[in-house]
Amino acid sequence: MHAIRPLLRKSLFNLFAATLACAALLAPRAASAEALLLIEADSGKVLQAENATIPWYPASVTKIMTAYVTLKAVKDGKLTLDTLLTVSPTAASQSPSKMGFRPGTQLTVDNALKMMMVKSANDMAVVLAEGVGGSIDGFSAMMNDTAQRLGMTQTSYVNPNGLPADGQITSARDLGILARSFLRDLPEYEYFVHIPAIRFGKRITPNFNKLIGRYPGADGFKTGFICASGYNLVASATRNGRRLIAVVLGANSGTARAVKAAQLLERGFSQDNLTWLRPSLGTVDKLVPVDASPPNLREEMCGGHRKRPASDDDDALIATNGGTAGSTSATGGEAQVTFFTASLQPPLMKASELMASAPAAAEPVLVYTGPTRSGTALIAAVAADADQQATPKPRGKKSRVAKKPDATAKPADKPKEPKTAAAKPDAAKPEAKKNTNSDSKAAAKPAGARHAAAKPDAAAKPAEKPAASGDAAAKPVKPKAATKPAPAKPANNS
């Protein structure tokens, strides 16, 4: 009897633990503005799902589909990675994040893809869309056709970069399907989803996916953020030949989404002694879509109580309103699994500390404008891009310095009346400065300065606010300031 008691006690403990585990797994979760999904890449088996079939604004994870459609066209021989594409005015006008190239700039499909996937460049997404589909609308139709073919029944696209649009919708379920399809259909181009950093000229841009170089085995995919969606991330990692895909939508910071993804992946890779207790969730394509409108997190993410950068590049560990309890906290996820760490499951790694650490050293990939190059030609192309990068900086500084004396130079605009031969040389000086300070605007304004002798008031007033260098040149004539010509200035401002 004494021998049986320890066995009975152990059995009762195991039964009690199993009951509590089932209750925790099967109890309905509190509603939260966040969607989570963890699946096996090969089989599509769902390991964890929370709000996974609720529609969501994708933001820049849209670019996974843009890359998929583009690389599928390359694989089908419709273009090559060396094909030259041209930056159109439409592409150049896209909101940041972007490379900021001027219309007419040319670059290869290869470089455009790298810039889009690492820097999340919205202009590069449009460059690719116009190069492959002819237009944004044409490419969006290709994206939607592809989504339907892959079984992404909750997804629709109206642009290739994920900038805010009512018709731009997806779900964690559909993003899981897309990530699996990318790995299955385009294994030779998988490189594009895990580049650690790019170097353009002198500027190095690290991948916004913080798992790259930090989480053991991390090997893809893409981040996204707009105010309405919150911080999104599709991430993959491989260990011992097993690859998992995690999807996090609606996190409250760039680091929080990475922490959530790391926690999901770690649970999937860890040995779980209670897997037999968990009800099967089937495969990702069998998850039942929810018919609802996407949650709009604009107030929560970008309201007056919080400062949120409209970019994927957010280094805050926890949102500015502090780590709150629940699924949106950067550390809340770690606290939620403490029950299982008591002899029932190996403890999870501290993902928050891992994401706060420096990434592993990695050589950034060179990207550049112009055709495909190698050797000395590549070195020259990178140097040329670096020179062009450096040029705008002194221009901006000069214009700011010139604007400061602008206010004090106003009285000096009027004395141009009595100036004769001396007026023209003074007007010529700012003309040279303006040509180095800005682009088309600078070229137009010096023209007015040349006519200063004929119409002193007309030339002086237009140069007051927009063209500070013209005012600076007028300073030496302050003693001859007059009051009568003043009424003529507003007339020439229009």
C-alpha positions in Angstrom: 0.0 0.0 0.0 2.9 2.3 0.9 4.4 1.6 -2.5 1.2 2.5 -4.3 0.7 5.9 -2.7 3.6 7.7 -4.4 2.4 6.4 -7.8 -1.2 7.5 -7.0 0.0 10.9 -5.8 2.0 11.3 -9.0 -0.9 10.3 -11.2 -3.2 12.7 -9.5 -0.7 15.5 -10.0 -0.3 14.7 -13.7 -4.1 14.6 -14.1 -4.5 17.9 -12.3 -1.7 19.5 -14.5 -3.3 18.1 -17.6 -6.7 19.5 -16.6 -5.3 23.0 -16.0 -3.5 22.8 -19.3 -6.6 21.9 -21.2 -8.5 24.7 -19.5 -5.9 27.2 -20.4 -5.8 26.0 -24.0 -9.5 25.7 -24.6 -10.8 28.7 -22.6 -11.9 31.6 -24.8 -9.2 34.3 -25.1 -10.0 38.0 -24.4 -10.4 40.0 -27.5 -7.3 42.0 -28.4 -6.1 44.2 -31.3 -3.6 41.6 -32.4 -3.5 38.6 -34.6 -1.0 35.7 -34.2 -0.3 32.6 -36.3 2.4 29.9 -36.2 2.6 27.2 -38.8 5.0 24.6 -40.2 6.4 25.7 -43.5 6.4 22.3 -45.1 3.1 20.8 -44.0 1.1 24.0 -43.3 0.1 22.6 -40.0 -1.2 25.2 -37.6 0.6 25.2 -34.2 -1.0 28.3 -32.8 -3.7 30.7 -34.1 -5.2 33.8 -32.4 -7.5 36.1 -34.5 -5.7 34.5 -37.5 -8.7 34.8 -39.8 -9.8 38.4 -38.9 -9.2 40.8 -41.9 -6.3 43.1 -41.4 -4.5 46.0 -43.2 -1.3 44.5 -44.4 0.9 47.6 -44.7 4.3 46.8 -46.1 4.0 43.0 -45.8 2.2 43.6 -49.1 5.7 43.7 -50.6 6.0 39.9 -50.1 3.3 39.5 -52.8 5.0 42.2 -54.9 8.3 40.3 -54.7 6.4 37.0 -55.4 4.7 38.3 -58.6 7.9 39.9 -59.8 10.1 36.9 -59.2 7.5 34.6 -60.7 7.7 36.7 -63.9 11.5 36.4 -63.8 11.2 32.6 -63.4 8.8 32.4 -66.3 11.2 34.3 -68.5 9.2 37.5 -68.9 12.1 39.6 -67.7 15.4 39.0 -65.9 17.0 40.3 -62.7 19.3 42.4 -65.0 16.3 44.1 -66.7 16.6 47.9 -66.4 13.6 49.7 -65.0 13.0 53.4 -64.9 11.7 55.5 -62.0 8.5 57.2 -63.1 7.1 60.4 -61.6 4.4 58.3 -60.0 7.1 56.1 -58.3 9.1 59.1 -57.2 6.0 60.7 -55.6 5.4 57.8 -53.2 5.4 58.5 -49.5 8.4 57.3 -47.3 10.0 55.0 -46.7 11.6 55.3 -50.1 15.0 55.6 -51.8 14.1 59.0 -53.2 15.5 58.7 -56.7 14.5 61.3 -59.3 12.2 60.4 -62.2 14.3 59.0 -65.0 16.7 57.1 -62.8 17.3 53.6 -64.0 18.2 50.5 -62.0 17.9 46.7 -62.3 15.1 44.4 -61.1 17.6 42.8 -58.8 18.6 46.1 -57.0 15.0 47.3 -56.9 14.0 44.1 -55.1 16.8 44.4 -52.6 15.9 48.0 -51.8 12.2 47.2 -51.5 12.6 44.2 -49.2 15.3 45.6 -46.9 14.5 49.3 -46.7 10.8 48.7 -47.4 11.1 51.3 -50.2 7.6 52.3 -51.5 9.0 53.9 -54.6 10.8 50.7 -55.6 7.6 48.7 -55.2 6.0 51.0 -57.8 9.0 50.8 -60.1 8.7 47.0 -60.0 4.9 47.1 -60.5 5.1 49.4 -63.5 8.0 47.3 -64.9 6.1 44.0 -64.6 2.5 45.0 -64.9 2.7 48.2 -66.9 0.9 50.3 -64.2 -0.1 50.1 -60.6 -3.6 49.0 -61.5 -2.3 46.4 -64.0 0.1 45.0 -61.4 -2.5 45.0 -58.6 -4.7 42.9 -60.9 -1.8 40.4 -61.2 -1.4 40.4 -57.4 -5.1 39.7 -56.9 -5.1 36.9 -59.5 -2.1 35.3 -57.7 -3.8 35.7 -54.3 -6.9 33.8 -55.6 -4.7 31.1 -57.2 -2.9 30.5 -53.9 -6.1 30.3 -51.9 -5.7 33.7 -50.1 -9.5 34.2 -50.0 -9.4 37.1 -47.5 -6.9 39.2 -49.5 -7.3 42.1 -52.0 -4.7 44.6 -53.3 -5.0 48.1 -54.8 -1.3 49.0 -54.7 2.1 47.2 -54.6 3.5 48.8 -51.4 0.8 48.7 -48.8 0.4 52.4 -48.3 -3.0 53.2 -46.7 -6.0 52.2 -48.9 -9.4 50.9 -48.0 -9.2 48.0 -50.5 -5.8 46.8 -49.2 -6.8 43.8 -46.9 -5.4 40.5 -45.9 -5.2 38.3 -42.8 -2.7 36.3 -40.8 -4.1 33.2 -42.4 -3.5 34.5 -45.9 0.0 35.8 -45.1 0.9 32.3 -43.8 -0.3 30.9 -47.1 1.7 33.4 -49.1 4.9 32.8 -47.1 4.6 29.0 -47.6 4.0 29.6 -51.3 7.1 31.8 -51.7 9.3 29.2 -50.1 7.7 26.4 -52.1 7.5 28.1 -55.5 10.6 30.3 -55.5 13.3 28.5 -53.5 16.0 29.9 -55.8 15.0 33.5 -54.9 14.6 33.0 -51.2 17.7 35.1 -50.7 15.7 38.3 -51.2 13.7 37.7 -47.9 16.6 37.5 -45.5 19.2 40.1 -46.6 20.7 41.5 -43.4 21.4 45.0 -44.7 22.1 47.0 -47.9 24.7 49.6 -48.6 23.7 52.4 -51.1 26.6 54.7 -51.6 27.8 55.6 -48.1 24.4 54.8 -46.4 23.9 51.4 -44.7 20.3 50.3 -44.0 19.7 47.2 -41.8 16.7 45.0 -42.4 13.7 46.2 -40.4 13.1 42.5 -39.4 14.9 42.4 -36.1 15.0 38.6 -36.0 17.5 38.6 -38.8 20.9 38.3 -37.1 19.4 38.0 -33.6 17.1 35.0 -33.4 18.9 31.6 -34.0 17.8 30.2 -37.3 15.9 33.3 -38.5 15.8 33.3 -42.3 13.0 35.6 -43.6 10.5 37.6 -44.3 9.1 41.1 -44.2 7.8 43.8 -41.8 5.0 46.4 -42.2 3.5 49.4 -40.5 0.8 52.0 -41.0 -1.2 53.6 -38.2 -4.4 51.6 -39.1 -2.6 48.2 -38.9 -0.1 48.6 -36.2 3.3 46.9 -36.5 3.1 43.7 -38.6 5.7 41.0 -39.2 5.9 37.8 -41.2 9.0 35.8 -40.0 10.5 32.4 -40.6 13.2 30.4 -38.9 14.8 26.9 -39.4 16.2 24.5 -36.8 17.3 21.0 -37.4 15.7 20.9 -40.8 12.3 22.1 -39.5 11.1 25.5 -40.7 8.4 27.5 -39.0 6.5 30.6 -40.1 5.2 33.2 -37.6 2.8 36.0 -38.4 2.2 38.9 -36.0 -0.2 41.7 -36.8 -1.0 44.7 -34.7 1.9 44.8 -32.3 2.6 48.1 -30.6 6.2 48.7 -31.7 8.8 47.4 -34.1 10.6 45.5 -31.3 7.3 44.2 -29.8 6.4 42.5 -33.1 9.8 40.9 -33.2 9.5 39.7 -29.6 6.1 38.2 -30.3 7.4 36.4 -33.4 10.4 35.1 -31.5 8.2 33.7 -28.7 5.9 32.0 -31.2 8.9 30.4 -33.0 10.5 29.3 -29.7 7.3 27.6 -28.6 7.2 25.8 -31.9 10.8 24.6 -31.7 10.7 23.7 -28.0 9.8 20.2 -26.9 6.2 20.3 -25.6 5.2 17.4 -23.3 1.6 18.3 -23.6 1.1 18.3 -27.4 -1.1 15.3 -27.2 -3.6 17.4 -25.1 -3.9 20.2 -27.7 -6.8 20.0 -30.1 -5.7 19.8 -33.8 -6.0 23.1 -35.6 -5.6 21.5 -39.0 -3.7 23.2 -41.8 -3.5 27.0 -42.5 -5.7 26.8 -45.6 -8.5 25.1 -43.6 -8.8 27.9 -41.1 -12.3 29.4 -41.4 -12.2 33.1 -42.5 -14.1 35.6 -40.4 -16.5 38.0 -42.2 -15.7 41.3 -40.6 -14.1 44.7 -41.3 -10.4 45.1 -40.4 -9.8 46.8 -37.0 -8.5 50.3 -37.4 -5.7 50.9 -34.8 -5.0 54.5 -35.9 -5.9 56.1 -32.5 -4.0 53.5 -30.5 -0.9 53.6 -32.7 -0.8 57.2 -33.8 -3.1 59.1 -31.4 -2.0 62.2 -29.5 -1.1 60.2 -26.4 1.7 58.4 -28.4 4.4 59.4 -30.8 4.6 56.8 -33.6 6.9 57.1 -36.6 5.1 56.3 -39.8 7.7 53.8 -40.7 8.8 50.2 -40.1 12.0 51.6 -38.6 11.1 51.7 -34.9 13.7 50.8 -32.3 11.5 51.4 -29.2 11.4 48.3 -27.0 8.1 49.2 -25.6 5.6 51.8 -26.8 5.8 55.2 -25.3 2.8 54.6 -23.1 4.7 51.8 -21.4 4.3 48.1 -21.4 0.7 47.3 -20.6 -0.6 44.0 -19.6 -2.0 41.8 -22.3 -1.0 40.7 -25.7 0.2 44.0 -26.9 2.9 44.3 -24.3 6.4 43.6 -25.4 7.0 41.5 -22.3 3.5 40.3 -21.7 3.9 37.3 -23.8 6.8 36.1 -21.7 4.7 36.4 -18.5 1.8 34.4 -20.1 3.8 31.2 -20.4 5.2 31.0 -16.9 2.6 28.3 -16.0 4.2 25.9 -18.4 7.7 26.5 -17.4 7.4 24.6 -14.1 8.7 21.1 -15.1 6.0 20.8 -17.8 7.9 22.6 -20.6 11.4 24.0 -21.1 11.5 27.7 -20.3 11.5 30.1 -23.2 14.4 32.3 -24.0 14.0 35.9 -23.1 13.1 37.3 -26.5 12.9 40.9 -25.3 16.6 40.8 -24.3 17.5 39.0 -27.6 15.8 41.6 -29.7 17.5 44.5 -27.8 20.9 43.0 -28.5 23.1 44.0 -31.4 22.6 41.8 -34.5 25.4 39.4 -35.6 28.0 41.1 -37.8 27.1 40.8 -41.5 28.5 42.4 -44.7 25.8 44.7 -46.2 24.8 43.9 -49.8 25.8 46.6 -52.3 22.9 48.2 -54.2 23.3 50.8 -56.9 21.6 52.6 -59.8 22.3 51.9 -63.5 22.8 48.5 -65.2 24.3 45.4 -63.7 28.0 45.8 -63.0 31.0 44.0 -61.5 34.6 44.6 -60.7 35.9 48.2 -61.2 32.7 49.2 -62.9 30.7 48.3 -59.8 33.2 50.2 -57.6 32.7 53.3 -59.9 28.9 53.0 -59.7 28.9 52.8 -55.9 31.3 55.8 -55.8 29.0 57.8 -58.2 26.0 57.0 -56.0 27.9 58.1 -52.9 28.8 61.4 -54.6 25.2 62.1 -55.6 24.2 61.3 -52.0 26.7 63.8 -50.6 25.6 66.6 -52.9 22.1 67.4 -51.4 23.5 67.7 -47.9 25.5 70.9 -48.4 22.7 72.3 -50.5 20.3 72.0 -47.7 22.7 73.5 -45.3 23.4 76.5 -47.5 19.8 77.2 -48.1 19.1 77.1 -44.3 22.0 79.5 -43.6 20.8 81.8 -46.3 17.3 81.9 -44.9 18.3 83.2 -41.5 19.5 86.6 -42.8 16.4 86.7 -45.0 14.3 88.4 -42.3 16.9 91.1 -41.6 17.6 91.7 -45.2 14.0 92.8 -46.1 14.7 96.5 -45.7 17.7 96.0 -48.0 15.6 94.9 -50.9 14.3 98.4 -51.6 17.7 100.1 -52.2 18.2 98.3 -55.4 16.6 101.3 -57.2 19.6 103.6 -57.2 22.0 100.7 -58.0 23.3 100.7 -61.6 26.4 98.7 -62.5 26.9 97.5 -59.0 23.4 95.9 -58.9 24.1 93.3 -61.5 27.2 91.8 -60.0 25.4 91.5 -56.6 22.5 89.8 -58.3 24.9 87.4 -60.1 26.4 86.1 -56.9 23.2 84.7 -55.4 22.5 83.3 -58.9 25.5 81.0 -58.6 24.6 80.1 -55.0 21.0 79.2 -55.9 22.1 76.9 -58.7 23.9 74.8 -56.1 21.3 75.0 -53.4 18.3 73.5 -55.1 16.9 72.0 -58.3 14.3 73.6 -60.6 13.2 76.2 -58.0 16.7 77.6 -57.7 17.1 77.8 -61.5 13.9 79.9 -61.7 14.6 82.4 -59.0 17.9 83.8 -60.0 16.3 84.8 -63.3 14.3 87.4 -61.4 17.4 88.8 -59.9 18.9 89.6 -63.2 16.2 92.1 -63.8 16.8 93.9 -60.6 18.0 97.1 -62.3 14.8 97.4 -64.4 12.3 96.4 -61.8 13.9 96.6 -58.4 10.8 96.0 -56.3 9.7 93.1 -58.4 13.0 91.4 -58.1 13.4 92.1 -54.4 10.1 90.8 -53.1 9.9 87.4 -54.8 13.4 86.8 -53.5 12.5 87.6 -49.9 11.0 84.4 -48.7 11.8 81.5 -51.1 15.2 82.7 -52.3 17.2 83.8 -49.4 20.5 84.2 -51.2 19.1 87.0 -53.3 18.3 88.9 -50.1 21.7 88.3 -48.7 23.3 89.9 -51.7 21.2 93.0 -51.1 22.6 93.6 -47.6 25.4 95.9 -48.5 22.9 98.5 -49.7 21.0 98.8 -46.4 21.7 102.5 -45.9 19.6 103.4 -48.9 16.5 101.7 -47.8 13.3 103.4 -48.9 9.7 103.1 -47.9 7.8 104.2 -51.0 8.5 101.2 -53.2 7.1 98.8 -50.5 3.5 98.7 -51.9 4.9 97.3 -55.2 6.3 94.2 -53.6 3.0 92.3 -52.9 1.9 92.7 -56.4 4.9 90.8 -57.7 4.6 88.1 -55.1 1.6 86.5 -56.7 
